[in-house]
Amino acid sequence: MSDVGIDAVTYWLPDAAPTLDELERRGALGSAAGTLAGFGFRQARVASSESHVDMALYAARDLLGETDTSPEEIDLVLYAGALTSSTTMECGPAPAGSVLQLRDLMDFFKYPVSRLQSELDLTNAAVAGVDQQGCAAIFSAVRMARATLIAEPDVRTVLCVSADRLPHGSSREVVYNLVSDGACALLMRRGPARNRVIAMHQVTKGAFWDAGSLENEIIAAYFPTARTVIEETLRKAGVALEAIDWVIPHNVSLRSWEILLGLIGCPREKLYSDNIGRIGHTIAADNFINLRDATDAGVIRKGDLLLLFTFGYGLNWSCMVLEH
Amino acid sequence: MNGQSVTPPERRRTILVTGGTGTLGRALVTRFAAGDAAVVVLTRGQTSAGVLPVCPSVTRLRGDVRVGGSLGVTRAERAELTATVTDVVHCAAETTFNRPLDEARTANVEGTRAILEFARDCPRLERVACFSTVYVAGRATGCFGECDIGGEDGFVNSYEQSKAEMEAVVRDAMPDLPIALYRLSTIIGDSRTGCVSGFNAVHHALRLLYQGLAPMVPGRAGTLVDLIPVDFAADASYMLLTHAFQPGRTYHLCSGTTRSATLGGLLDATMAAFERHRPAWRKRSIARPALVELDTYELFVRSVEEAGNQVLLQATRAVQAFAYQLAYAKVFDARHTESALAPYGIDVPPVLDYYERVVRWCVETNWGAPS
């Protein structure tokens, strides 16, 4: 078993928090506000002038500051983006109706992770993007960071960043989930003070790549595969479900979590669900926002076993077990 | 009567069959037609006339048990029938699981009351066979015997309830009429060919699995699922009726404790059959549905209803109609029936011996869709 973990977590969320009723009035919901409220949502967090790169910078800068980590210590940056637009630089003020404003061919070669390295003076860091896995992208970043820390002794500190924002004016509902903008940053090291990664598992089902035309099939596929992935992760970790102290979720609907908990036979009380209503689903940053808040609130304690599960388009199911 | 007389020779048996165009009914009519009896099939319309065997001994009579003791035929036709009928084989039923209870009762309870009223008027009557379902057991769990009545714990759907009420009507009539009751398990197709002559909730659930629209099924992996092939149902009931008739008895035509499949085994066999007979299906990466407790399944159904997703709503309701019964684990005891059939060499085959053929037939015919 490796001794790699997530030593620190920070996140950044926009201040604007329109309620379901406000979003419904703006025409930003597909379902009735009441339906989404019944599924556990209350409000979304919506960025105004901040781009996804800005949000990534804010989260990463906070991380370095909070942990008193000098920029030179970072050996590798993995930048995770769930939306295809998140892996492309914004090349000017975002106009209404679009988050991107690409002007010429060279704009396609401007990368958020390079800008992040530059802005934060991470001069020793190699960089890479992790994308095309929807909301599971940050889990893949953690997986790659862990593998690199195990395989390469000279890599000591890895910064994983995830940042996504929906285009201006777009609907805030995706398949009965309320979507927010937000970013998180993780510091991964060997010998971490907390959050040692015990096991990870991911399943990809590319047959569902065309998410727009397979919504019903995707909803149906979600639950049985989620259970399989969780069970396989626990098997890899050598941990029984009963030993898990907390389930740290992605902030899809509380209802869907209640169903999934029923499927895996986990008591509802073990779900840290405080942020589903308060924050909504920040695409890829949820689990780590929740991990940070649960830590700050004293909900989870040193040594607790945590199960983090997420799901992303593509389709990707990802799960990890951490020892806090 | 379509220009043909139903009057048979003096000593010939005349068998009145209701529901003769249904899955079991038509299989029975075929067997009766192979003998020397005259067979009169009471049918509601022309549309399914083509499914009956073209045979001089089989006549079709337009009528409907739901209209009462007249059976919806003319007075002359009824008089001719009552004078000649020796056997009544009552297969007609509303078998859709989730019809409104009133509709189910009209067909299954009042329809049975009507056929028994008719039977009382038949001076040559020797045998009445009434077909029911083992699922009159309803929400009961454990072992359900041939002498058990069922329903004490309520029912899963209107079909079960109306059939239990129908059985009460039949039992009340047993002192006056030579009636035997045949409780059928779920018929899924022909054990030799896999051919499905009548689709039911099981086949709809199979299609949803194939389409990847069935994320979960209530029940446990070890829950026994009782299914029977139509050829067994027809052979067994034909033999019990014609060679081993015992009025007042109730028979279970089911796979019972030893021939049923487990729910987990059935799901595995289903997925394996899809992959084997439609290799391209494997590429769709459709997951085996999760087996869940009933409360979790109901939460999913409620969520789909609240979301108003029509496709998933129809899918969950279709699964619900069949699968809710799986949450009430039970086995059906058929010892008396097995003893009665043993001298004739009729034995129900294990479900998993022929199940794949049925799935294959469904896949290859696209659930019977016109090519």
Interface residues (C-beta under 8 A of the other chain):
Chain A: S31 T35 G38 F39 Y176 K205 G206 A207 F208 N216 E217 I219 A220 A221 Y222 F223 P224 T225 R227 T228 R255 S256 E258 I259 G262 L263
Chain B: Q211 G212 L213 A214 P215 M216 K283 R284 S285 I286 A287 R288 P289 A290 V292 E293 D295 T296 L299 F300 S303 E306 A307 G308 N309 V311 L312 A315
